[in-house]
Amino acid sequence: MTNILGENDRIAAHNRAHLAAHGVLAVNLMSSPGSGKTALLEATIDAIGDHTRIAVIEGDLETENDAARIRAHGVPAVQITTGATCHLDAHMVHEALHGLDLSAIDILFIENVGNLVCPAGFDLGQHENVILLAVTEGDDKPAKYPVMFRTADLVLLSKSDLLAVLDDFAPEKAEAHIRKLANAAPVVPLSARRPETLAPWFAWLEQNLAVARAPAQAAE
């Protein structure tokens, strides 16, 4: 396992350097299945896609359904079908990058396989890890899956429009569990169905895109 992770980390470093040379922000989206990753990407493309060049790498066990949804919004999407593998790895992403023109991309979203265990252990070459926790799940998920939530640079409480009709999810409890992991990542409630809730998400992307662009701009 050590050799596998060592080789993965080597390729991940190569991916990160390749992305950095083009000033591309790479965001690894992780969550349980059905948390709304693809819906959030669709809402993001619709809102900022006219001034921010977006591409997506889609990871799924089977089918190209999510990639087809993204392409329908006029955005390039490369599908990775993992079969029995419950996560993406750096080699898979490296191959997918060959199908994208990085000079024409500002933000690359990597939608990982829906799973709160396996993806946490594999660096893909991303800059930021974003974890979606749907309010239809338990607010104790961060306590049950500490490795995943400890890696988060941002936690999005998705489907938050449903909080009004739920009595078994408390955002403050979810955040408290994250803080117990010594993780100070922002915890932001939002809903892909409520565009007015997405402003903090877009501001976070803009801030991190500026950071990702800085080395490439300095080299010009």
N, C-alpha and C positions, 0 to 999 in steps of 0.2 A: 504493500500500500504506500509505503514511503517513497519508493521509486516512481509509482504512478503519480503521486501528488507532486513530486519534484519535477517530473517532466511536464506536468500540467502547468506548474508555476512558471517554468521556463517559457513555454509558449504564451502564457498569459502576459508575461513581461514584454514579449515581442509584440503581441496585440496592442498593449497599452502604448508602447513606443510608436507603433504605426499610426494609431489614432491620434496621439499627441502631435505627431508631425503634421497632421492635417487640421489640428485645432478642433477635433470632434469630441464632444462630450458623450461618453458612453454610460448609459444608465441600465443597471441590471434590475429588472422588476421581478419580484418573487412573492409568492403567496400560496395559500391553499387553492385547490381548484374552485372555480366559480366565484372568486372574490371580486371580479370585475376589472381585471387588468386590461383586457382588450377594449372594453367599453370606455375605460379611462383614456386609453390611447386614441380611440376614435374622437372623443370629446376634445382631447388635446390638439389633435390634428385640425379639427374644425375651427378651434379657437385661435391657434397661433401658426398654423401651417402656411398662411399667406406671407409671413415674414420670417419664419424659421424653417429651415430645410430639415425635414425629418425622414429617417429611415428606420425600419424595424427588422430585427431578427426574431423569428417566432420559433419557440421550442414546444413541441407536443409529442406525446407518445405515438399518436396516429393522426391522420387527416391534415388537410391544409385549410381547414375552415377559418381559423383566425387570421391567417395570412391573406386569405381571400377578402375578409372583411376590411383589412387594412388597405389592400390594393384598391378596393372600391372607393377609397377616399383620395386616390391619386398619389399614394405614397409607396415607394419601393419597399417590398417586404420579401425576405428570404426565409423560406420554411426549412427548419431542421426537424426531421421526424426521427425520434430517438428509439422507437421500438420499445424494448423492455427496460431501457435505461431511464431512471427517474430524475435526471438532471442534465443540463448542458455542461460541456467542459470546454476548456480553452481551445483544443484542437478543432472541435465542431465549429466554434465561433471563428477561428482562423480560416477555415474553409469557406464559411459563409461570407466573410469579408471580401473574398475574391469576387463575389457576385455583386458588390456595391462599389460605386464611385465615391470614395471618401472625400474627394475635392468638391463634391456637390452636396455635402451633408453637414449640418450643424449639430444635430442631436441624433445619436443612435440609441434607440431603445432595444434592449434585449429582453424579450418576454420569456422568462424561464419556464420550465415545466412546473405545473401546479403541484407543489409539494413543500412541506415545511421542514423537511429533514435533509434530504440529499443535496439540494442546491447550495446549502450554506457552506459546504466543505470545498467547493471548487471555484477558484479565482478564474474569471473569464477574460481579464484584461480591462474590466470596466473601471470607471472612475468612482461611481457612486452606487450603493445598494439601496433600493427603495422597496420596502415591504408593505404590501396591502393587507390590512386586517379588516375584513368585512364585519359590520356590526351584527350581522346575522350569525357570526361565530361567537364563541365564548370570549369574554373579556380576560380570561385567564390563559389564553393561547401563548402570550409571551412567557409565562411561567412554565408552561408545558413544553415549549420549544425554545429554550434559552439560547442555543447555539445560533439559530436563525436570527432571532431578534437582537442578539448581541452584535451582529454584523451590520445592523441597519444604520444608514446615514440619515434616513427619513422614514417615518412610519405614517402611512395614510390610512385613516379609518374610513374605509369605503362604504358606500351605500348608507351614508349617514342620514339621508332623508327618511330612513325607516326607523330612526331612533324614537320618533314620536309614537310609534305603535309597538315598540318593544319595551319590555320591562326587565329584561335579563342581560342587558349589556350596559355597563357604565364606563364611559370614556375615561373617567378619572382613575378607575381601577386598572384599566388596561395600561394607562400611562404609568401608574405606580409600579406595576410589574416590570415595565421596561426600565424604570429608574433603579429598581433593585438589581438589575443586571449591570449597573454602573454605566448605562448608556444614556447620554444626554441628547440623543437625536430628537429633533422636533417631532411632535405627534400632531397630525393635522386631520381633522374631520372634513370630509368632502363627499360629494355625490356626482357621478358622471351625468346624472339626469338634471342637476341643478348647476348651470353654468356659473351662477353668482358665487358658488362655494369654491371655485377652482382658482381664484386669484392667488392665494398663498402658494399653491403648487406651481403656477406659472412663474411667480417671483423667485421661487427656489431654483427652478430650471434656469432662468435668466442669470441669476447670480453664479451658478456653477458653470454655465456656458462661458461666462466671462473669464473664469479661472482657467478653464480648459483651453481657451483661445490664446491666453497670454504667452505661453512659450513659442507657439508658432508665429505669432505676431512679432515677438522679439527677434526671431531668427530671420525675418524678412529684411 
